[in-house]
Amino acid sequence: MLTGSCLCGAVAYTLGAPLASATHCHCSQCRKAHGAAFATYASVPKTALRFTRGAERVRTFNSSPGVARTFCDQCGATLQWMEVDSDSTCIALGTLDSPLGPIPQTHIFVDSKADWFAIRDGLPQDPNG
């Protein structure tokens, strides 16, 4: 079972499902939400995510129609990205406290990437998601 938490530790969670792969999203919304060249997420069923501490501190921002992003209201750490009507949610992998080990990874929305960042890791790239 994987565990994770926000920057200040007010919010903690467990994942009751394995993470099969990760995406490094270069879209402008993910870059702004993370303050970085890209955001790294992995998808799990919504039923696999259980908040073990601080669920009352989790806030939601609807970043576009049908899309929600969650964050800790104390430290602002990004926790999830999800399509509201989907059965899955995407966990911000930077919030994991447990070791994950190697998993397949892909860069997505690379046509939207920051012009100052060069992708040189050899991972697959999807121009539009």
N, C-alpha and C positions, 0 to 999 in steps of 0.2 A: 504494500500500500504506500502510495506517495503522499507526502505532506508538504504544505507550503504555508507561507504567511506574507503579510505586507511588510513594508519597510520598518514601521514602528512596532510591529508585533501585536497590534490590537486585534487584527483579523488573522485567523488561522483556519486551515481547511485540510481535508483528506480527500484523496481520489480513490474510488473503489473500482477503477478500471485502468487497464494499461494504456500508455500513450504510445501509439504505433508510429507516428511520424510528426515532424514539426515543419512549420512554414515560417519563413522570414518575410514578413509583409512590408513592402516598400511604399504602400499607398500613403498619400499625404495625411490622411486622418490617423493612421497608425504612427507615422513619424511624429506628428504633433502630440498625440496621446502619451508617447514614450519619451519625447525629447531626444530622439536618437535617429540614426540613419534608417532603422527598420525596427519592427516589433516581432518577437518570436512567440508563436502560439502553438498549442497542440489541442486537438479536439477530443472531448470525452462526452458520453451521454450526460445530460443534465442531472439525471438521477444518480450519477456516480460522484458528483460533487457534494460534499457535506461540510458545512462550516462548523468548526469545533470551538471557535471563540470569535466573538465580535460580529456576529451576523447583523446585529443592529447598527453596526458602523458602516456596512456596505451600502454605497449609494450607486444609483444608476444614472447614466447620461445617455440619452437617445441621440446618437451622433448623426443618424440619417434615418429615413423612414424604414421601420422594421429592424433596425440595428441598435443594440444597446451595448454600452461599455460600463463595467462596474469598477469601483475604486473605493479605497478606504477614506472615510471622511476625516480622519485624523492626520494621516501623512500624505494622502493623495496617490498612493501607489496603485497603478493599474492592476486589476485582478483578472478580468475576463473581457472577451468580445463575443457577442452572440447575435444570431438572427433570432428575433423574439419568438417567431412561430416554429422554430426548429426544436428538435429533441436533443440537440447537442449544444455544447458551449465550448469555447476555446479559452484555455487557461494560458495566462501570460507566464511563460516558462521561467522568466527571471524571478518569479516569486516562489519557485520550488525550494524547499529545504532539504529534501531527500535527493540522493544521487539518482540520476536518470539513466546514465549510460548512453552509449551510442544508439541513435535511431536515424532512420532516413530523414533527410532535410531537403527542402526546396525553397528557392527564392521566388516570391510571387509579386505581381504588379511591378515588375522591374522597369516597365516603361514610365512609371511614376517616381522612380528612385531619385534621391537627392543627387544633384549634378556633381557634388563634391565627393561622393562616395564611389569607389570602384569595387565591384564584386570580383574577387580573385581567388575564391576558394574552390572552384571547380564543381560546385553543387549545381543541380539542374536549375534552370531559370524559366519562369513562365511570364511572358510580357504583360498579360492582362489578368492574371489571377489564376 
